[in-house]
Amino acid sequence: MKSETQVEKSVQQFLRSLRGRNASPHTIKAYTGDLEVFSAYIGSRKLPEIDHISIRGFLSQLYEKGLSKTSVARALAAVRSLYRWLAQEGVVEQNPAALVSTPKLPKKLPRVPTMEEMNSVLGGSMPENAAFPERDRLMLELLYGCGIRNSELVGINLEHVRRSEQAILIQGKGKKQRFVLFGEAAETALKAYLPARQAILSDARRNTAALLVNQRGGRLTTRSVGRIIKKIAIAKGLSPDVHPHTLRHAFGTHMLEEGADLRAIQEMLGHERLSTTQRYTQLSMKHLLSVYDQTHPRAK
């Protein structure tokens, strides 16, 4: 049986520490994959033998395998995090990954549906091919009306919904909790959905804490939500690129366009840093410039 190398042992200890700190499951999964590839590349070399040249070699190998700049940047972030932890633990004295530049990524702003487009999607009935129209409408109302993440949406339990206060307790990134508010449209969708949900559970002879369920009575998954949202978007004439996070971007952008305070939007979206929320300023400015170019007589 092959014995673990020093790097492999360090990676396993680092991942255990992440789980102990309640890091996001998505982060742990991504770091696990990237650091396994890093361990395989390093092989039996000891930690003191690994310098910034070694790490550049690792990134070069990733490029040779055809990985995108985004994937390479993520792998470098994983290695940097590993070394930060090793430094905190006193295993290494410096972080060689800090000397390696992050690949320059193209600054692509997501294309956000306009308010008119969102109103057209939510104003009419659900598409004829919608398998569970009451649930699908509620999903749309919560994603766009509350600006929550896909993972937060599927994590909502019935007990988290405070209908009298029109608020939902959300389990956010890093186990952080926050309340989000919902309006009359979401309340109407919720009122129509709950009896349909109960009928599904009764037929399936199941019971679940989950607010959103599939037709077998189980908790809806993020993958299913993505598939349903795309299907509705295409049926309603929106871009096939629309996914749950697009609706979160639309929430932030449209709130800003209507005059909401940036810090209030930060709170509602659950962003740790204001700089993350400021991306919506760029999205909003892009929209405003488009409107200006199309409508102002001196812009033509």
C-alpha positions as CSV (number, residue, x, y, z in Angstrom):
1,M,0.0,0.0,0.0
2,K,1.4,3.4,-1.0
3,S,2.2,5.6,1.9
4,E,0.9,9.2,1.9
5,T,3.4,11.9,1.0
6,Q,3.9,15.0,3.2
7,V,1.9,17.2,0.9
8,E,-1.0,14.7,0.8
9,K,-1.1,14.5,4.6
10,S,-1.0,18.3,4.8
11,V,-3.9,18.6,2.3
12,Q,-6.0,16.1,4.3
13,Q,-5.4,18.0,7.6
14,F,-6.2,21.3,5.8
15,L,-9.5,19.9,4.5
16,R,-10.4,18.6,7.9
17,S,-9.8,22.1,9.4
18,L,-12.1,23.6,6.7
19,R,-14.9,21.1,7.7
20,G,-14.3,22.0,11.3
21,R,-14.8,25.7,10.5
22,N,-18.1,25.0,8.7
23,A,-16.7,26.1,5.3
24,S,-19.1,26.0,2.4
25,P,-19.6,22.4,0.9
26,H,-18.9,24.0,-2.5
27,T,-15.6,25.4,-1.3
28,I,-14.5,22.1,0.2
29,K,-15.5,20.2,-2.9
30,A,-13.5,22.6,-5.2
31,Y,-10.5,22.7,-2.9
32,T,-10.5,18.9,-2.6
33,G,-10.3,18.4,-6.4
34,D,-7.7,21.1,-7.0
35,L,-5.4,20.0,-4.1
36,E,-5.6,16.4,-5.1
37,V,-4.2,17.4,-8.6
38,F,-1.6,19.6,-6.8
39,S,-0.5,16.7,-4.6
40,A,-0.2,14.4,-7.6
41,Y,2.0,17.0,-9.4
42,I,4.3,17.6,-6.4
43,G,4.7,13.9,-5.7
44,S,7.2,13.0,-3.0
45,R,8.8,16.4,-2.8
46,K,8.9,17.8,0.8
47,L,7.2,21.1,1.6
48,P,10.5,23.1,2.0
49,E,11.5,22.0,-1.5
50,I,8.3,23.6,-3.1
51,D,8.9,27.2,-4.2
52,H,7.1,29.6,-6.5
53,I,8.8,28.0,-9.5
54,S,7.2,24.7,-8.6
55,I,3.8,26.3,-8.3
56,R,4.2,28.0,-11.7
57,G,5.0,24.6,-13.1
58,F,1.8,23.2,-11.6
59,L,-0.2,26.0,-13.3
60,S,1.5,25.4,-16.6
61,Q,0.5,21.7,-16.4
62,L,-3.1,22.8,-15.9
63,Y,-3.0,25.0,-19.0
64,E,-1.5,22.1,-21.0
65,K,-4.4,20.0,-19.9
66,G,-6.7,22.6,-21.5
67,L,-8.1,24.1,-18.3
68,S,-9.5,27.7,-18.6
69,K,-8.0,30.7,-16.8
70,T,-10.9,30.6,-14.4
71,S,-10.1,27.0,-13.4
72,V,-6.4,27.7,-13.1
73,A,-7.1,30.8,-10.9
74,R,-9.3,28.7,-8.7
75,A,-6.6,26.0,-8.3
76,L,-4.0,28.7,-7.4
77,A,-6.5,30.1,-4.8
78,A,-6.7,26.6,-3.3
79,V,-2.9,26.3,-3.0
80,R,-2.6,29.8,-1.5
81,S,-5.3,28.8,1.1
82,L,-3.4,25.6,1.9
83,Y,-0.2,27.5,2.5
84,R,-1.9,30.2,4.6
85,W,-3.2,27.5,6.9
86,L,0.2,25.8,7.0
87,A,1.8,29.1,8.0
88,Q,-0.8,29.6,10.7
89,E,0.0,26.1,12.0
90,G,3.7,26.8,12.0
91,V,4.5,24.1,9.4
92,V,6.0,26.6,6.8
93,E,7.5,30.1,7.2
94,Q,6.3,31.6,4.0
95,N,3.7,31.2,1.2
96,P,5.4,30.5,-2.1
97,A,2.0,30.7,-3.9
98,A,1.7,34.4,-2.9
99,L,4.6,35.1,-5.3
100,V,2.7,33.6,-8.2
101,S,0.4,36.0,-10.1
102,T,-3.2,35.2,-10.6
103,P,-4.2,34.6,-14.3
104,K,-5.9,37.8,-15.6
105,L,-9.5,37.0,-16.1
106,P,-11.8,38.7,-18.6
107,K,-14.1,41.1,-16.8
108,K,-17.5,39.8,-18.0
109,L,-20.6,41.4,-16.6
110,P,-23.6,39.0,-16.6
111,R,-26.4,40.0,-19.0
112,V,-29.3,40.9,-16.7
113,P,-32.9,40.7,-17.9
114,T,-34.6,44.1,-17.8
115,M,-37.5,44.9,-15.5
116,E,-39.9,44.6,-18.4
117,E,-38.6,41.1,-19.2
118,M,-38.9,40.0,-15.6
119,N,-42.4,41.4,-15.4
120,S,-43.4,39.5,-18.6
121,V,-42.1,36.2,-17.1
122,L,-43.8,36.7,-13.8
123,G,-46.9,38.4,-15.1
124,G,-48.4,35.6,-17.2
125,S,-49.0,32.0,-16.4
126,M,-46.3,29.4,-16.2
127,P,-45.4,27.6,-19.5
128,E,-47.7,24.7,-20.5
129,N,-44.8,22.2,-20.1
130,A,-44.2,23.2,-16.5
131,A,-44.5,20.0,-14.4
132,F,-45.4,21.8,-11.1
133,P,-46.5,25.3,-12.0
134,E,-47.4,26.4,-8.5
135,R,-43.9,25.5,-7.2
136,D,-42.1,26.9,-10.2
137,R,-43.8,30.3,-9.8
138,L,-42.9,30.4,-6.1
139,M,-39.2,29.6,-7.1
140,L,-39.1,32.5,-9.5
141,E,-40.8,34.9,-7.0
142,L,-38.3,34.0,-4.3
143,L,-35.1,34.0,-6.5
144,Y,-36.0,37.4,-8.1
145,G,-38.1,38.9,-5.2
146,C,-35.6,38.1,-2.5
147,G,-32.3,37.9,-4.4
148,I,-31.3,34.6,-2.7
149,R,-28.8,32.1,-4.0
150,N,-29.9,28.8,-5.5
151,S,-28.3,26.9,-2.5
152,E,-30.2,29.1,-0.1
153,L,-33.5,28.6,-2.0
154,V,-33.4,24.8,-1.7
155,G,-32.2,25.0,1.9
156,I,-35.4,26.8,3.0
157,N,-37.6,24.8,5.4
158,L,-41.3,25.4,6.0
159,E,-40.5,26.6,9.5
160,H,-38.1,29.3,8.2
161,V,-41.0,31.2,6.5
162,R,-42.6,33.9,8.7
163,R,-45.7,34.7,6.7
164,S,-47.0,37.2,9.3
165,E,-43.8,39.2,8.9
166,Q,-43.3,38.4,5.2
167,A,-39.8,37.3,6.0
168,I,-37.7,34.1,5.5
169,L,-34.8,33.0,7.6
170,I,-32.0,32.2,5.2
171,Q,-29.0,29.9,5.9
172,G,-26.3,31.7,3.9
173,K,-22.6,31.0,3.1
174,G,-20.5,29.9,6.0
175,K,-23.6,29.0,8.1
176,K,-24.4,32.7,8.4
177,Q,-28.1,33.4,8.9
178,R,-30.1,36.5,7.7
179,F,-33.7,37.4,7.2
180,V,-35.0,38.4,3.7
181,L,-38.3,40.0,3.0
182,F,-40.8,39.0,0.4
183,G,-43.7,40.9,-1.1
184,E,-47.3,40.3,-2.0
185,A,-46.5,38.5,-5.3
186,A,-44.4,35.9,-3.4
187,E,-47.1,35.6,-0.7
188,T,-49.7,34.9,-3.4
189,A,-47.5,32.3,-5.0
190,L,-46.9,30.7,-1.5
191,K,-50.6,30.6,-0.8
192,A,-51.2,28.7,-4.1
193,Y,-48.2,26.4,-3.6
194,L,-48.7,25.1,-0.1
195,P,-51.9,23.1,-0.8
196,A,-50.3,21.6,-3.9
197,R,-47.2,20.7,-1.8
198,Q,-49.4,19.0,0.8
199,A,-51.1,17.0,-1.9
200,I,-47.8,15.8,-3.3
201,L,-46.6,14.7,0.1
202,S,-49.9,13.0,0.9
203,D,-49.8,11.0,-2.4
204,A,-46.2,10.1,-1.8
205,R,-46.9,9.3,1.8
206,R,-43.9,11.3,2.8
207,N,-43.1,14.1,5.2
208,T,-40.3,16.7,4.8
209,A,-39.2,19.9,6.4
210,A,-38.3,21.3,2.9
211,L,-40.4,24.1,1.5
212,L,-39.7,23.2,-2.1
213,V,-40.3,19.6,-3.1
214,N,-40.1,17.5,-6.2
215,Q,-43.0,15.5,-7.5
216,R,-41.8,12.5,-5.4
217,G,-42.0,14.6,-2.2
218,G,-38.2,15.0,-1.7
219,R,-36.3,18.2,-1.3
220,L,-35.6,20.0,-4.6
221,T,-31.9,20.1,-5.6
222,T,-29.9,23.1,-7.0
223,R,-29.4,21.2,-10.3
224,S,-33.2,20.7,-10.7
225,V,-33.8,24.4,-9.9
226,G,-31.2,25.4,-12.6
227,R,-32.9,23.1,-15.1
228,I,-36.4,24.4,-14.4
229,I,-35.4,28.1,-14.5
230,K,-33.7,27.6,-17.9
231,K,-36.7,25.8,-19.2
232,I,-39.0,28.6,-18.1
233,A,-36.7,31.3,-19.4
234,I,-36.5,29.8,-22.9
235,A,-40.3,29.3,-23.0
236,K,-40.8,32.9,-22.0
237,G,-38.5,34.2,-24.7
238,L,-35.5,35.0,-22.5
239,S,-31.9,34.0,-23.2
240,P,-31.1,30.3,-22.6
241,D,-28.1,31.6,-20.5
242,V,-30.5,32.6,-17.7
243,H,-29.9,30.6,-14.6
244,P,-30.9,31.1,-10.9
245,H,-27.9,33.4,-10.2
246,T,-29.1,35.6,-13.1
247,L,-32.2,36.4,-11.1
248,R,-30.1,37.3,-8.1
249,H,-28.1,39.7,-10.3
250,A,-31.4,41.1,-11.6
251,F,-32.7,41.7,-8.0
252,G,-29.6,43.7,-7.1
253,T,-29.4,45.6,-10.4
254,H,-33.1,46.5,-10.4
255,M,-33.1,47.6,-6.8
256,L,-30.2,49.9,-7.5
257,E,-31.8,51.3,-10.6
258,E,-34.9,52.1,-8.5
259,G,-32.8,54.0,-6.0
260,A,-32.1,51.5,-3.2
261,D,-29.1,52.2,-1.0
262,L,-26.0,50.0,-1.8
263,R,-25.5,49.0,1.8
264,A,-29.2,47.9,2.1
265,I,-28.7,45.8,-1.0
266,Q,-25.5,44.3,0.5
267,E,-27.5,43.3,3.6
268,M,-30.3,41.8,1.6
269,L,-28.0,39.8,-0.7
270,G,-25.9,38.6,2.3
271,H,-22.6,39.9,0.8
272,E,-19.7,40.0,3.3
273,R,-17.9,42.8,1.4
274,L,-19.4,46.0,-0.1
275,S,-17.0,45.6,-3.1
276,T,-19.0,42.5,-4.1
277,T,-22.3,44.5,-4.1
278,Q,-20.6,47.3,-6.0
279,R,-20.6,45.1,-9.1
280,Y,-24.3,46.0,-9.4
281,T,-23.2,49.6,-9.8
282,Q,-21.4,48.5,-13.0
283,L,-24.4,46.5,-14.2
284,S,-26.7,49.5,-13.5
285,M,-24.4,52.0,-15.3
286,K,-24.2,49.7,-18.3
287,H,-28.0,49.7,-18.5
288,L,-28.2,53.4,-18.0
289,L,-25.6,54.1,-20.8
290,S,-27.6,51.8,-23.1
291,V,-30.8,53.8,-22.3
292,Y,-29.0,57.1,-22.8
293,D,-27.6,56.0,-26.1
294,Q,-31.0,54.9,-27.4
295,T,-33.1,57.8,-26.1
296,H,-31.1,61.0,-25.7
297,P,-31.2,63.2,-28.8
298,R,-27.5,64.3,-28.3
299,A,-26.3,60.8,-28.0
300,K,-27.3,59.9,-31.6
